[in-house]
Amino acid sequence: MTHRSLENDISWLLCIHKNDEKALACLMRKYYSCLYLFAATFTTNEEIIKKCIHEVFKGLWQKRLIADKIHSPQDYLLKSTKHELKQCLEEGSSSKTI
């Protein structure tokens, strides 16, 4: 990730912190494919993958008041996706371990 890209991501997080839904959409467009591919290394269930990614961005929006405290959006989103997947998979939807 380039320095410029990180600056853009942090700018989007600051906008999300200020209730800007368009900034959330920009972050989603940028990272959706990356998160999808990451999640696919743990399960092949497309429904679970899509649900988990949706929950990650929903959670980011719900926690938008602390979005300005996130220093690495990519790391935050990857860790959140892994956590969400772990919860979904523990519910018995898949047998692959994280």
C-alpha positions in Angstrom: 0.0 0.0 0.0 1.4 3.4 -1.0 1.6 6.3 1.4 -0.9 8.2 -0.8 -3.4 5.3 -0.6 -3.1 5.1 3.2 -3.8 8.9 3.3 -6.9 8.4 1.2 -8.1 5.6 3.5 -7.5 7.6 6.6 -9.4 10.5 5.0 -12.3 8.2 4.3 -12.3 7.1 7.9 -12.3 10.7 9.1 -15.3 11.3 6.9 -17.0 8.1 8.2 -16.4 9.5 11.7 -18.4 12.5 10.5 -21.3 10.4 9.3 -20.4 10.3 5.6 -22.0 7.3 4.0 -20.3 7.9 0.7 -16.9 7.5 2.4 -18.0 4.1 3.7 -19.0 3.2 0.2 -15.6 4.2 -1.2 -13.9 2.1 1.4 -16.2 -0.8 0.6 -15.4 -0.6 -3.1 -11.7 -0.4 -2.5 -11.5 -3.4 -0.1 -14.4 -5.7 -1.0 -12.4 -7.9 -3.4 -9.4 -8.1 -1.1 -11.6 -9.1 1.8 -13.5 -11.6 -0.3 -10.2 -13.3 -1.5 -8.9 -13.3 2.1 -12.1 -14.8 3.4 -12.1 -17.4 0.6 -8.9 -18.8 2.1 -10.9 -20.0 5.1 -14.2 -21.1 3.5 -15.6 -21.6 0.0 -19.1 -20.7 1.2 -19.9 -17.6 -0.8 -23.0 -16.7 1.4 -20.9 -16.8 4.5 -18.1 -14.7 2.9 -20.6 -12.0 1.7 -22.4 -12.0 5.0 -19.2 -11.6 7.0 -17.9 -8.7 4.8 -21.3 -7.0 5.1 -21.1 -7.4 8.9 -17.6 -5.9 9.0 -18.7 -2.7 7.2 -21.9 -2.6 9.1 -19.8 -2.8 12.3 -17.5 -0.1 11.1 -20.5 2.2 10.5 -21.9 1.4 13.9 -18.5 2.2 15.5 -18.0 5.3 13.3 -17.4 7.5 16.3 -14.1 5.7 16.9 -13.2 5.4 13.2 -10.8 8.2 13.5 -8.7 6.1 15.9 -8.0 3.4 13.2 -4.4 3.9 12.0 -4.4 1.1 9.3 -7.8 0.6 7.6 -6.5 -2.5 5.7 -5.3 -4.2 8.9 -8.5 -3.3 10.7 -10.7 -4.7 7.9 -8.7 -7.9 7.6 -8.7 -8.5 11.3 -12.4 -7.7 11.5 -13.2 -10.1 8.6 -11.2 -12.9 10.2 -13.0 -12.3 13.5 -16.4 -12.3 11.8 -15.6 -15.4 9.8 -14.5 -17.2 12.9 -17.8 -16.5 14.6 -19.8 -17.6 11.5 -17.8 -20.8 11.1 -18.1 -21.6 14.8 -21.8 -21.6 14.3 -21.3 -24.8 12.3 -21.5 -23.5 8.8 -18.1 -24.9 7.8 -15.4 -27.2 9.2 -12.3 -25.3 8.0 -10.3 -23.9 10.9 -9.0 -20.3 11.0 
